[in-house]
Amino acid sequence: MTTLADTAPAPRPVTAREHLDHERSPLAAWWSDTLVFAGRNIEHIRQIPEKLLDVTVQPLMFVLLFAYVFGGAIAVKGGSYREFIIGGVLIQSLTFGMNGPATAISTDLTEGVIDRFRSLPATRTAYLSGHYVAELAGMALSIVVLLGAGLIVGWGVHRDLLPFVGALALLFLFCSAMIWIGTYIGLVVRAPDAVMGIAFVVVFPLTFLSNAFVPIDSLPKVLGYIAAWNPVSVVVAAVRELFGNPSAPVSLHAWPLEHPVLCAFGYCLILLAAFVPLSLRAYRIRTRD
């Protein structure tokens, strides 16, 4: 007589990956999967180096353009315009950095790549954190290129080591905020083609209606008040203060510009506190079965 044990299907063999995941802690598994997804994005850059143009050549062009074309026409009280402009170009370039994750994630969604990733034994949120790590590395390269270009045109650091480290910390915190904003945009738009339009509509008013390229006192009074409370203006002013670069006197009394370093860190933390949960929620909605 055939027994129940004879007819029962053989148990599925445990794969090496599943055995390893069983032995690892959830945090270690998440970090390992994050590095795998980050490596996938970096490998795309190795295969298509043109993807680095927006974080290398484009910022360099902005530095040279403003330093040598507009530099002779714009005066900054208390310093050189070439030192004044570096903070503005830095923040503008990093703000445009939201385009990278937004376009990549939207493309993966529309092409069904994320659906294929979900069939893998990987931590659910590792896809997003992998994008974050890879994009942060690209923005770090952009910062290095911009600061190097600044040294060429006459920029310099005039503060001690601690403020300099604080400026770098603020830049990376701002990068993180921009990456997660871009992540959220990529998850909510219906097509990758829409990303560039949204980015231009958001980024251009924020960066040009600020102290990034011209002193705020040169703007009409109403626009001056808007620029004074603009988060981009605050971050730019904080970077200039921490680097010891000229920031141009401001006659308007605006609390954020009177305490730029404190407000800049606060703005970045608020953006992260808002857009990280929003991105995770949007990701769950877009990948729901």
C-alpha positions in Angstrom: 0.0 0.0 0.0 1.2 3.4 -0.9 1.6 5.6 2.2 1.0 9.3 2.5 4.8 9.8 3.0 5.4 8.1 -0.4 3.0 10.4 -2.3 3.9 13.7 -0.6 6.0 16.0 -2.8 9.6 16.3 -2.0 10.5 19.5 -0.1 12.0 22.2 -2.2 15.8 22.4 -1.6 16.9 25.5 0.2 19.1 27.7 -2.0 22.4 29.1 -0.8 21.0 32.6 -0.9 18.0 31.7 1.3 20.3 29.8 3.7 22.6 32.9 4.0 19.6 35.2 4.5 18.3 33.0 7.3 21.6 33.2 9.1 22.0 37.0 8.6 20.2 39.7 10.6 17.5 41.7 8.8 19.8 44.8 8.9 22.7 42.9 7.4 20.5 41.4 4.7 19.1 44.9 3.8 22.5 46.4 3.6 23.9 43.6 1.4 20.9 43.9 -1.0 21.3 47.7 -1.0 24.9 47.4 -2.1 23.8 44.9 -4.9 21.3 47.4 -6.3 23.8 50.3 -5.9 26.3 48.3 -7.8 23.8 47.7 -10.6 23.3 51.5 -11.0 27.0 52.2 -10.9 27.5 49.4 -13.5 25.1 51.3 -15.8 27.3 54.4 -15.5 30.4 52.3 -16.4 28.6 51.0 -19.5 27.2 54.5 -20.4 29.6 57.1 -19.2 27.5 59.9 -20.7 25.3 59.6 -17.6 28.0 61.5 -15.7 27.7 64.6 -17.9 25.1 66.2 -15.6 27.3 65.9 -12.6 30.7 66.7 -14.2 30.7 68.7 -17.4 27.5 70.6 -16.7 28.6 72.0 -13.3 32.0 72.9 -14.7 30.4 74.8 -17.6 28.3 76.8 -15.1 31.3 77.7 -13.1 33.3 78.9 -16.1 30.2 80.7 -17.5 29.4 82.7 -14.4 33.0 83.3 -13.5 34.2 84.6 -16.8 31.1 85.8 -18.6 29.0 87.3 -15.8 31.7 87.9 -13.3 32.8 91.2 -14.8 29.2 92.6 -14.8 28.1 91.6 -11.3 29.8 93.2 -8.2 29.6 91.7 -4.7 30.3 93.9 -1.7 33.0 92.5 0.5 34.6 90.0 -1.9 35.1 88.5 -5.3 32.1 87.3 -7.4 34.1 84.2 -8.4 34.1 83.2 -4.7 30.5 84.3 -4.3 29.3 82.2 -7.2 30.7 78.8 -6.2 28.2 78.2 -3.4 25.3 79.1 -5.8 26.5 76.8 -8.6 27.1 74.0 -6.0 23.5 74.1 -4.7 22.0 74.6 -8.2 23.8 71.5 -9.5 22.9 69.4 -6.5 19.3 70.5 -6.8 19.2 69.3 -10.4 20.6 66.0 -9.0 17.0 65.0 -8.3 16.6 64.3 -12.1 18.8 61.2 -11.9 16.8 59.1 -9.4 13.5 60.4 -10.8 14.2 59.4 -14.4 15.9 56.1 -13.5 13.1 54.9 -11.1 10.3 56.0 -13.5 12.0 54.1 -16.3 12.3 51.0 -14.2 8.6 51.2 -13.3 7.4 51.7 -16.9 9.6 48.9 -18.3 8.6 46.4 -15.6 12.2 46.1 -14.2 11.0 46.5 -10.6 8.4 43.7 -11.1 11.3 41.4 -12.0 13.3 42.5 -9.0 10.4 41.7 -6.7 10.7 38.1 -7.7 14.2 38.0 -6.3 14.8 37.1 -2.6 15.8 40.6 -1.8 14.7 43.1 0.9 11.8 45.1 -0.4 13.2 48.6 0.2 16.7 47.7 -0.9 15.9 48.9 -4.4 15.3 52.4 -3.2 18.2 52.5 -0.8 20.5 51.2 -3.5 19.4 54.0 -5.7 20.2 56.4 -2.9 23.7 55.1 -2.4 24.5 55.2 -6.1 23.1 58.7 -6.6 24.9 60.0 -3.5 28.2 58.7 -5.0 27.5 60.6 -8.2 26.7 63.8 -6.3 29.9 63.4 -4.3 31.8 63.4 -7.6 29.9 66.5 -8.7 31.0 68.3 -5.5 34.6 67.3 -6.1 34.5 68.6 -9.7 32.9 71.9 -8.6 35.3 72.6 -5.8 38.2 71.7 -8.1 36.8 74.1 -10.7 36.4 76.7 -8.0 40.0 76.5 -7.1 40.9 77.1 -10.7 38.9 80.3 -11.0 40.0 81.7 -7.7 37.7 80.3 -5.0 39.1 79.3 -1.7 38.2 78.2 1.9 38.8 80.9 4.5 37.7 79.1 7.6 39.1 76.5 9.9 38.8 72.7 9.5 35.6 72.3 11.6 33.4 74.8 9.5 34.8 73.2 6.3 33.7 69.8 7.5 30.4 71.3 8.5 30.0 72.7 5.0 30.6 69.2 3.5 28.2 67.6 5.9 25.5 70.2 4.9 26.2 69.5 1.2 25.7 65.8 1.7 22.6 66.3 3.8 21.2 68.5 1.0 22.1 65.9 -1.6 20.2 63.3 0.4 17.1 65.5 0.5 17.3 66.1 -3.3 17.7 62.4 -4.0 14.6 61.5 -2.0 12.6 64.2 -3.6 13.7 62.9 -7.0 12.8 59.4 -5.8 9.3 60.5 -4.9 8.9 62.3 -8.3 10.0 59.1 -10.1 7.5 57.1 -8.2 4.5 59.3 -8.9 5.0 60.5 -12.5 3.4 58.3 -15.2 6.2 58.5 -17.7 10.0 59.3 -17.6 9.5 62.0 -20.1 7.5 64.1 -17.5 10.5 64.2 -15.1 12.5 66.8 -16.9 9.5 69.1 -17.2 8.7 68.9 -13.5 12.3 69.4 -12.5 12.7 72.5 -14.6 9.4 74.0 -13.3 10.5 73.4 -9.7 14.3 73.9 -9.9 14.6 77.0 -12.0 12.4 79.3 -9.9 14.0 78.1 -6.7 17.6 78.6 -7.9 17.2 81.8 -9.9 14.9 83.5 -7.4 17.5 83.2 -4.7 20.9 84.5 -3.7 22.6 81.8 -5.8 23.8 84.0 -8.6 23.0 87.6 -7.6 22.8 89.5 -4.3 19.3 89.6 -2.9 19.5 93.4 -2.5 19.6 93.7 -6.3 16.1 92.2 -6.6 12.8 94.1 -6.3 11.6 94.3 -2.7 8.8 91.7 -3.0 11.0 89.2 -4.8 13.7 90.0 -2.3 11.5 88.8 0.6 10.6 85.6 -1.4 14.3 85.0 -2.1 15.2 85.6 1.6 12.8 82.8 2.7 13.7 80.5 -0.2 15.4 77.3 1.2 17.9 77.4 -1.7 19.0 80.9 -0.5 19.4 79.7 3.0 21.5 76.7 2.1 23.6 78.8 -0.3 24.2 81.4 2.5 25.1 78.6 4.9 27.7 77.1 2.6 29.2 80.5 1.9 29.4 81.2 5.6 31.0 77.8 6.4 33.5 78.2 3.6 34.2 81.8 4.6 33.2 83.1 1.2 31.5 86.5 0.5 27.8 86.4 0.9 26.8 90.1 0.1 25.1 92.1 2.8 21.3 91.8 3.0 19.2 94.8 4.1 16.1 92.8 4.5 15.4 91.4 7.9 14.7 87.7 7.4 15.3 85.2 10.2 16.5 82.4 7.9 19.3 84.5 6.4 20.3 85.8 9.8 20.8 82.2 11.0 21.6 80.4 7.8 23.6 77.5 9.1 21.0 76.5 11.7 18.1 77.0 9.2 19.9 75.1 6.4 20.3 72.0 8.5 16.7 72.3 9.6 15.4 72.7 6.1 17.2 69.6 5.0 16.1 67.5 7.9 12.5 68.6 7.3 12.7 67.7 3.7 14.1 64.3 4.5 11.5 63.7 7.2 8.8 64.5 4.6 10.0 62.8 1.5 11.5 59.5 2.8 8.1 58.3 4.2 6.3 59.7 1.1 8.7 57.8 -1.2 8.3 54.5 0.8 4.5 54.9 0.7 4.5 55.7 -3.0 6.8 52.7 -3.6 4.4 50.4 -1.8 1.5 51.7 -3.8 3.2 51.3 -7.2 4.5 47.8 -6.4 1.3 46.5 -4.8 0.1 43.2 -6.1 
